[in-house]
Amino acid sequence: MKLFVAALLVASATAFAPAATSKASTSLKVSEVELGVTEPLGVYDPLGWLETEPEAFERRRAVERKHGRVAMAAVVGVIVHNNHITFDGYLSPSANLKFSDVPTGIDGIRAIPTAGLAQILAFFALVELAWMPASKYDGDYGVGYFGTDVKDPEEKARKLNVELNNGRAAMMGIMGNMVAEVLTGQNNHITFDGYLSPSANLKFSDIPTGVDGIRAIPTAGLLQILFFFALVELAWMPASQYDGDYGVGWFGDNIEDPEEKARKLNVELNNGRAAMMGIIGGMVTECITGQTMYEQYSAGHFSPFGDGTF
């Protein structure tokens, strides 16, 4: 297990392989050195490998891409299996082992019979050596984007950048998941069962609903939240960028039509105004009545002061 974790740490490190800052190539074959630059780091090459070992960059980028793809599949698998979504029937009829018998989390691999692990390794070898060979550094195996070949060079460059960054996030995510599971003995069940703070013996279910919930969070947790806010405000989505356009588009798509863009910006502004009024109203009525919005609704209170019903 230690060797496995160490290997994934190396995989995560490759996520920060350097790339040039020039714009996407205008040819259909997008150059690898033009991909992967992510703000606010820009070209992140602290060891200077781009200058000292330029010939190794292509292989390192291929390693980063493949590890990112594996990590993305791993994250999806962890979410699915940890929420007890399994196949019906038997993983191994001869061993009388059902899919539902395999434990969630890291312990799951120990429950797989040796013959099953051998089959998995054989499949890996088939993929690495023949189907999607590791020697093919560009990572283009002819399957396209959901079966569609992307012809536009700028669109292709954008999708390749999305894949790289999602892969980087997934590598960090699967590593974080495994480390957290080893430290706490709990997996990332999506309903947040277990502990918010194991050291404080504080479960997620112990957090009160409504405004009082913030008071139950340990100081270290509040500091983590504030640190994340600072990261967003100062680097990821800086407050100094007044137009609010951080290059993420509308669900990842850049809207070219000016009328459509204006309409969606108007929708965003009006939804934001309604949400600001809504959250303030929810907090004020909770402070006045001592009930959350759900409790008020469940009690049939038409008036926030509790003197009327539906």
C-alpha positions as CSV (number, residue, x, y, z in Angstrom):
1,M,0.0,0.0,0.0
2,K,2.9,2.4,0.8
3,L,4.4,1.7,-2.6
4,F,1.0,2.4,-4.2
5,V,0.5,5.7,-2.4
6,A,4.1,6.7,-3.3
7,A,3.5,6.0,-6.9
8,L,0.3,8.1,-6.9
9,L,2.3,11.0,-5.2
10,V,4.7,10.9,-8.1
11,A,1.7,10.9,-10.5
12,S,0.3,14.0,-8.8
13,A,3.7,15.7,-9.1
14,T,3.6,15.4,-12.8
15,A,0.4,17.5,-12.9
16,F,2.6,20.5,-12.7
17,A,4.7,19.8,-15.7
18,P,5.7,23.0,-17.5
19,A,4.2,24.4,-20.6
20,A,4.7,27.5,-22.7
21,T,2.4,30.5,-22.5
22,S,1.7,31.1,-26.2
23,K,-1.8,30.8,-27.6
24,A,-3.2,27.6,-29.1
25,S,-1.8,26.5,-32.4
26,T,-3.8,27.3,-35.4
27,S,-3.1,23.9,-36.9
28,L,-5.3,20.9,-36.2
29,K,-2.4,19.2,-34.4
30,V,-2.1,21.2,-31.2
31,S,1.4,21.4,-29.8
32,E,1.8,19.9,-26.3
33,V,4.0,22.7,-25.0
34,E,1.1,25.1,-25.7
35,L,-1.2,23.3,-23.3
36,G,-1.5,23.2,-19.5
37,V,-0.7,26.7,-18.4
38,T,-3.0,27.5,-15.5
39,E,-3.4,30.8,-13.8
40,P,-2.2,32.1,-11.3
41,L,0.9,29.8,-11.6
42,G,1.4,30.3,-15.3
43,V,4.4,28.2,-16.5
44,Y,5.1,26.2,-13.3
45,D,8.6,24.8,-13.6
46,P,10.3,25.1,-10.2
47,L,13.1,22.6,-11.1
48,G,13.8,24.2,-14.4
49,W,13.3,20.9,-16.4
50,L,11.9,22.8,-19.4
51,E,15.4,24.3,-19.9
52,T,17.6,21.5,-18.7
53,E,15.7,18.5,-20.0
54,P,13.4,19.7,-22.9
55,E,13.7,16.3,-24.6
56,A,11.9,14.6,-21.6
57,F,8.9,17.0,-21.6
58,E,6.9,15.0,-24.2
59,R,7.1,11.8,-22.1
60,R,6.3,13.6,-18.9
61,R,3.2,15.3,-20.5
62,A,2.1,11.9,-21.7
63,V,2.5,10.5,-18.2
64,E,0.6,13.4,-16.7
65,R,-2.3,12.9,-19.2
66,K,-2.6,9.2,-18.7
67,H,-2.4,9.4,-14.9
68,G,-5.0,12.2,-15.0
69,R,-7.3,9.9,-17.0
70,V,-6.8,7.0,-14.6
71,A,-7.4,9.4,-11.6
72,M,-10.6,10.7,-13.1
73,A,-11.9,7.2,-13.6
74,A,-10.8,6.4,-10.0
75,V,-12.6,9.4,-8.5
76,V,-15.9,8.4,-10.3
77,G,-15.4,4.8,-9.1
78,V,-14.8,5.8,-5.5
79,I,-17.9,8.0,-5.5
80,V,-20.0,5.2,-7.0
81,H,-18.8,2.3,-4.9
82,N,-18.7,4.3,-1.6
83,N,-22.3,4.9,-2.1
84,H,-23.0,1.2,-2.4
85,I,-23.9,1.3,-6.1
86,T,-22.8,-2.2,-7.2
87,F,-23.5,-4.8,-9.8
88,D,-25.9,-7.5,-9.0
89,G,-24.7,-11.1,-8.8
90,Y,-21.2,-12.5,-8.1
91,L,-17.8,-11.1,-8.6
92,S,-16.4,-14.7,-8.1
93,P,-19.0,-17.5,-8.1
94,S,-16.3,-20.1,-7.2
95,A,-15.4,-18.0,-4.1
96,N,-19.1,-17.3,-3.4
97,L,-18.2,-13.6,-3.5
98,K,-20.8,-11.1,-4.5
99,F,-20.1,-7.6,-5.8
100,S,-22.0,-6.3,-2.8
101,D,-19.6,-8.2,-0.4
102,V,-16.6,-6.1,-1.5
103,P,-15.9,-3.4,1.1
104,T,-15.9,0.3,0.2
105,G,-12.7,2.3,0.2
106,I,-9.1,1.1,0.0
107,D,-10.0,-2.2,1.7
108,G,-12.0,-3.3,-1.3
109,I,-8.9,-4.3,-3.3
110,R,-7.9,-6.8,-0.5
111,A,-11.2,-8.6,-1.0
112,I,-10.7,-9.4,-4.7
113,P,-9.4,-12.9,-5.3
114,T,-5.9,-13.3,-6.7
115,A,-7.3,-14.5,-10.0
116,G,-9.4,-11.4,-10.3
117,L,-6.3,-9.1,-9.6
118,A,-4.4,-11.1,-12.3
119,Q,-7.2,-10.4,-14.8
120,I,-7.1,-6.7,-13.9
121,L,-3.3,-6.5,-14.4
122,A,-3.7,-8.4,-17.7
123,F,-6.2,-5.8,-18.9
124,F,-3.8,-3.0,-17.9
125,A,-1.1,-4.7,-19.9
126,L,-3.4,-5.0,-22.9
127,V,-4.3,-1.3,-22.7
128,E,-0.7,-0.1,-22.1
129,L,0.9,-2.2,-24.8
130,A,-1.7,-2.6,-27.6
131,W,-5.0,-0.8,-27.3
132,M,-3.8,2.6,-26.0
133,P,-0.1,2.2,-26.0
134,A,2.0,4.2,-23.5
135,S,4.5,4.9,-26.3
136,K,1.9,7.0,-28.1
137,Y,2.7,10.3,-26.4
138,D,0.0,12.4,-27.9
139,G,-2.7,10.4,-26.2
140,D,-5.0,10.5,-29.2
141,Y,-6.3,7.0,-29.7
142,G,-8.9,7.9,-32.4
143,V,-11.9,7.8,-30.1
144,G,-12.5,11.5,-30.3
145,Y,-14.6,13.5,-27.8
146,F,-17.5,11.3,-26.9
147,G,-17.0,9.7,-30.4
148,T,-16.8,13.1,-32.2
149,D,-13.6,14.3,-33.8
150,V,-13.0,17.9,-32.9
151,K,-11.9,19.8,-36.0
152,D,-11.7,23.4,-34.8
153,P,-8.1,23.9,-33.4
154,E,-9.1,26.4,-30.8
155,E,-12.0,24.2,-29.5
156,K,-9.6,21.2,-29.5
157,A,-7.0,23.2,-27.5
158,R,-9.7,24.2,-25.0
159,K,-10.9,20.6,-24.5
160,L,-7.4,19.3,-24.1
161,N,-6.7,22.0,-21.5
162,V,-10.0,21.0,-19.7
163,E,-8.8,17.4,-19.7
164,L,-5.4,18.2,-18.3
165,N,-6.8,20.4,-15.5
166,N,-9.6,17.9,-14.6
167,G,-6.9,15.2,-14.6
168,R,-4.7,17.3,-12.2
169,A,-7.7,17.9,-9.9
170,A,-8.6,14.2,-10.0
171,M,-5.0,13.2,-9.1
172,M,-5.1,15.5,-6.1
173,G,-8.6,14.4,-5.3
174,I,-7.9,10.6,-5.3
175,M,-4.8,11.1,-3.3
176,G,-6.6,13.3,-0.8
177,N,-9.4,10.7,-0.6
178,M,-6.9,7.9,0.2
179,V,-4.9,9.9,2.7
180,A,-8.1,11.0,4.5
181,E,-9.4,7.4,4.6
182,V,-6.2,6.1,6.0
183,L,-6.0,8.8,8.7
184,T,-9.7,8.7,9.7
185,G,-10.7,5.2,8.8
186,Q,-13.7,6.6,6.9
187,N,-14.4,6.9,3.2
188,N,-16.0,9.8,1.4
189,H,-19.6,8.7,1.5
190,I,-21.5,11.4,-0.3
191,T,-24.0,11.9,2.5
192,F,-21.2,12.9,4.8
193,D,-21.6,10.3,7.3
194,G,-18.9,10.2,10.0
195,Y,-16.8,13.0,11.5
196,L,-16.3,16.6,10.5
197,S,-13.5,16.7,13.0
198,P,-12.3,13.3,14.4
199,S,-10.0,15.0,16.9
200,A,-12.9,17.0,18.3
201,N,-15.2,13.9,18.1
202,L,-17.6,16.1,16.0
203,K,-19.8,14.4,13.5
204,F,-21.4,16.0,10.5
205,S,-24.7,15.0,11.9
206,D,-23.9,17.0,15.1
207,I,-23.8,20.3,13.2
208,P,-27.1,22.3,13.8
209,T,-29.1,23.5,10.9
210,G,-29.4,27.1,10.1
211,V,-27.3,30.0,11.4
212,D,-26.2,28.1,14.5
213,G,-24.3,25.6,12.3
214,I,-21.4,28.1,11.9
215,R,-20.8,28.2,15.6
216,A,-20.3,24.5,15.9
217,I,-17.4,24.4,13.4
218,P,-14.0,24.2,15.1
219,T,-11.7,27.1,14.8
220,A,-9.3,25.2,12.5
221,G,-12.2,24.4,10.2
222,L,-13.2,28.1,10.0
223,L,-9.6,29.0,9.3
224,Q,-9.6,26.5,6.4
225,I,-12.8,28.1,5.0
226,L,-11.3,31.6,5.3
227,F,-8.1,30.4,3.6
228,F,-10.2,29.0,0.7
229,F,-12.1,32.3,0.4
230,A,-8.7,34.1,0.3
231,L,-7.4,31.8,-2.4
232,V,-10.5,32.5,-4.5
233,E,-10.6,36.2,-3.9
234,L,-6.8,36.8,-4.5
235,A,-5.8,34.3,-7.1
236,W,-8.4,31.9,-8.6
237,M,-11.2,34.4,-9.2
238,P,-9.6,37.7,-8.1
239,A,-11.9,40.5,-6.9
240,S,-9.9,43.0,-8.8
241,Q,-11.2,41.5,-12.1
242,Y,-14.4,43.7,-12.2
243,D,-16.0,42.1,-15.3
244,G,-16.4,38.8,-13.5
245,D,-15.3,36.8,-16.5
246,Y,-12.8,34.2,-15.2
247,G,-12.6,32.2,-18.4
248,V,-14.8,29.3,-17.3
249,G,-17.7,30.2,-19.6
250,W,-21.3,29.0,-19.1
251,F,-20.9,25.4,-17.9
252,G,-17.6,25.4,-19.7
253,D,-18.9,26.9,-23.0
254,N,-17.9,30.3,-24.3
255,I,-21.0,32.2,-25.5
256,E,-20.1,34.0,-28.8
257,D,-23.5,35.5,-29.5
258,P,-23.6,39.0,-27.8
259,E,-27.4,38.9,-27.4
260,E,-27.4,35.5,-25.8
261,K,-24.5,36.5,-23.6
262,A,-26.3,39.6,-22.4
263,R,-29.4,37.6,-21.7
264,K,-27.5,35.1,-19.5
265,L,-25.7,37.9,-17.7
266,N,-29.1,39.5,-16.9
267,V,-30.4,36.2,-15.7
268,E,-27.3,35.8,-13.5
269,L,-27.7,39.3,-12.0
270,N,-31.4,38.9,-11.3
271,N,-30.9,35.4,-9.8
272,G,-28.1,36.8,-7.6
273,R,-30.3,39.6,-6.4
274,A,-33.1,37.2,-5.5
275,A,-30.7,34.9,-3.8
276,M,-29.2,37.8,-1.7
277,M,-32.7,38.8,-0.6
278,G,-33.6,35.2,0.1
279,I,-30.6,34.3,2.2
280,I,-30.9,37.6,4.2
281,G,-34.6,36.9,4.7
282,G,-33.9,33.3,5.8
283,M,-31.4,34.4,8.4
284,V,-33.5,37.3,9.7
285,T,-36.6,35.2,10.2
286,E,-34.6,32.4,11.8
287,C,-33.1,34.8,14.3
288,I,-36.6,36.3,15.1
289,T,-38.5,33.0,15.3
290,G,-35.8,30.5,16.3
291,Q,-36.9,28.2,13.5
292,T,-35.2,27.4,10.2
293,M,-37.1,27.9,6.9
294,Y,-37.8,24.2,6.8
295,E,-39.1,24.2,10.3
296,Q,-41.3,27.2,9.6
297,Y,-42.7,25.6,6.4
298,S,-43.3,22.2,8.2
299,A,-45.2,24.0,11.0
300,G,-47.4,25.7,8.4
301,H,-46.4,29.2,9.4
302,F,-47.4,31.7,6.8
303,S,-46.0,34.6,8.8
304,P,-42.4,34.6,9.9
305,F,-43.6,35.6,13.4
306,G,-45.7,32.5,13.7
307,D,-49.1,34.2,13.9
308,G,-50.5,32.8,10.7
309,T,-50.8,29.5,8.8
310,F,-51.0,28.4,5.2
